Amino acid sequence: MATRPAVARNDETGFSHAALSLCALTARTLHWRPHEFWAATPAELAAALGLLAPGDTAPCLDRPTLQRLMEHDHGR
């Protein structure tokens, strides 16, 4: 059985760190609980935090970008 390489706990550029930071921000500013954060779409999160102007839409996450983030997050 193959094992995954260890992931640095202090990595501040990966998906995990960004997600944890955004979860903490929504808890402080919007009083969201973790399940509310994880249930929200990126567009809902951006709108709730006031990051979108009226009529704007959140940028789409394309497959290559998602793959790059996943590889970086898993320490590959």
C-alpha positions as protocol buffer text, in pm:
chain_id: "A"
residue {
  index: 1
  type: MET
  ca { x: 0 y: 0 z: 0 }
}
residue {
  index: 2
  type: ALA
  ca { x: 148 y: 333 z: -107 }
}
residue {
  index: 3
  type: THR
  ca { x: 174 y: 610 z: 147 }
}
residue {
  index: 4
  type: ARG
  ca { x: 129 y: 977 z: 84 }
}
residue {
  index: 5
  type: PRO
  ca { x: 421 y: 1210 z: 142 }
}
residue {
  index: 6
  type: ALA
  ca { x: 398 y: 1415 z: 458 }
}
residue {
  index: 7
  type: VAL
  ca { x: 244 y: 1757 z: 411 }
}
residue {
  index: 8
  type: ALA
  ca { x: 406 y: 2049 z: 588 }
}
residue {
  index: 9
  type: ARG
  ca { x: 180 y: 2180 z: 862 }
}
residue {
  index: 10
  type: ASN
  ca { x: 301 y: 2539 z: 822 }
}
residue {
  index: 11
  type: ASP
  ca { x: 231 y: 2568 z: 449 }
}
residue {
  index: 12
  type: GLU
  ca { x: 56 y: 2901 z: 403 }
}
residue {
  index: 13
  type: THR
  ca { x: 3 y: 2868 z: 28 }
}
residue {
  index: 14
  type: GLY
  ca { x: -213 y: 2556 z: 5 }
}
residue {
  index: 15
  type: PHE
  ca { x: -584 y: 2502 z: -17 }
}
residue {
  index: 16
  type: SER
  ca { x: -611 y: 2384 z: 344 }
}
residue {
  index: 17
  type: HIS
  ca { x: -463 y: 2703 z: 484 }
}
residue {
  index: 18
  type: ALA
  ca { x: -680 y: 2923 z: 261 }
}
residue {
  index: 19
  type: ALA
  ca { x: -995 y: 2729 z: 352 }
}
residue {
  index: 20
  type: LEU
  ca { x: -918 y: 2745 z: 724 }
}
residue {
  index: 21
  type: SER
  ca { x: -851 y: 3120 z: 702 }
}
residue {
  index: 22
  type: LEU
  ca { x: -1177 y: 3183 z: 516 }
}
residue {
  index: 23
  type: CYS
  ca { x: -1369 y: 2963 z: 760 }
}
residue {
  index: 24
  type: ALA
  ca { x: -1229 y: 3165 z: 1052 }
}
residue {
  index: 25
  type: LEU
  ca { x: -1313 y: 3492 z: 875 }
}
residue {
  index: 26
  type: THR
  ca { x: -1673 y: 3389 z: 816 }
}
residue {
  index: 27
  type: ALA
  ca { x: -1704 y: 3275 z: 1177 }
}
residue {
  index: 28
  type: ARG
  ca { x: -1587 y: 3615 z: 1304 }
}
residue {
  index: 29
  type: THR
  ca { x: -1763 y: 3843 z: 1058 }
}
residue {
  index: 30
  type: LEU
  ca { x: -2075 y: 3652 z: 954 }
}
residue {
  index: 31
  type: HIS
  ca { x: -2114 y: 3431 z: 1264 }
}
residue {
  index: 32
  type: TRP
  ca { x: -2124 y: 3124 z: 1038 }
}
residue {
  index: 33
  type: ARG
  ca { x: -2064 y: 2782 z: 1189 }
}
residue {
  index: 34
  type: PRO
  ca { x: -1829 y: 2544 z: 1000 }
}
residue {
  index: 35
  type: HIS
  ca { x: -2114 y: 2351 z: 835 }
}
residue {
  index: 36
  type: GLU
  ca { x: -2255 y: 2677 z: 698 }
}
residue {
  index: 37
  type: PHE
  ca { x: -1915 y: 2770 z: 554 }
}
residue {
  index: 38
  type: TRP
  ca { x: -1868 y: 2431 z: 385 }
}
residue {
  index: 39
  type: ALA
  ca { x: -2223 y: 2433 z: 247 }
}
residue {
  index: 40
  type: ALA
  ca { x: -2173 y: 2772 z: 77 }
}
residue {
  index: 41
  type: THR
  ca { x: -2064 y: 2797 z: -285 }
}
residue {
  index: 42
  type: PRO
  ca { x: -1768 y: 3023 z: -372 }
}
residue {
  index: 43
  type: ALA
  ca { x: -2014 y: 3273 z: -523 }
}
residue {
  index: 44
  type: GLU
  ca { x: -2225 y: 3273 z: -206 }
}
residue {
  index: 45
  type: LEU
  ca { x: -1916 y: 3321 z: 9 }
}
residue {
  index: 46
  type: ALA
  ca { x: -1790 y: 3610 z: -204 }
}
residue {
  index: 47
  type: ALA
  ca { x: -2132 y: 3775 z: -202 }
}
residue {
  index: 48
  type: ALA
  ca { x: -2172 y: 3731 z: 175 }
}
residue {
  index: 49
  type: LEU
  ca { x: -1831 y: 3889 z: 236 }
}
residue {
  index: 50
  type: GLY
  ca { x: -1911 y: 4176 z: 1 }
}
residue {
  index: 51
  type: LEU
  ca { x: -1639 y: 4082 z: -245 }
}
residue {
  index: 52
  type: LEU
  ca { x: -1865 y: 4107 z: -550 }
}
residue {
  index: 53
  type: ALA
  ca { x: -2014 y: 4422 z: -694 }
}
residue {
  index: 54
  type: PRO
  ca { x: -2386 y: 4407 z: -775 }
}
residue {
  index: 55
  type: GLY
  ca { x: -2433 y: 4204 z: -1091 }
}
residue {
  index: 56
  type: ASP
  ca { x: -2087 y: 4045 z: -1076 }
}
residue {
  index: 57
  type: THR
  ca { x: -2036 y: 3672 z: -1067 }
}
residue {
  index: 58
  type: ALA
  ca { x: -1761 y: 3477 z: -897 }
}
residue {
  index: 59
  type: PRO
  ca { x: -1485 y: 3356 z: -1128 }
}
residue {
  index: 60
  type: CYS
  ca { x: -1507 y: 2991 z: -1225 }
}
residue {
  index: 61
  type: LEU
  ca { x: -1251 y: 2742 z: -1105 }
}
residue {
  index: 62
  type: ASP
  ca { x: -1130 y: 2548 z: -1407 }
}
residue {
  index: 63
  type: ARG
  ca { x: -1008 y: 2188 z: -1396 }
}
residue {
  index: 64
  type: PRO
  ca { x: -633 y: 2266 z: -1442 }
}
residue {
  index: 65
  type: THR
  ca { x: -639 y: 2517 z: -1157 }
}
residue {
  index: 66
  type: LEU
  ca { x: -824 y: 2273 z: -931 }
}
residue {
  index: 67
  type: GLN
  ca { x: -576 y: 1997 z: -1017 }
}
residue {
  index: 68
  type: ARG
  ca { x: -281 y: 2228 z: -942 }
}
residue {
  index: 69
  type: LEU
  ca { x: -431 y: 2324 z: -605 }
}
residue {
  index: 70
  type: MET
  ca { x: -498 y: 1961 z: -516 }
}
residue {
  index: 71
  type: GLU
  ca { x: -144 y: 1856 z: -608 }
}
residue {
  index: 72
  type: HIS
  ca { x: 4 y: 2141 z: -409 }
}
residue {
  index: 73
  type: ASP
  ca { x: -216 y: 2065 z: -109 }
}
residue {
  index: 74
  type: HIS
  ca { x: -117 y: 1698 z: -106 }
}
residue {
  index: 75
  type: GLY
  ca { x: 253 y: 1778 z: -126 }
}
residue {
  index: 76
  type: ARG
  ca { x: 309 y: 1618 z: -465 }
}
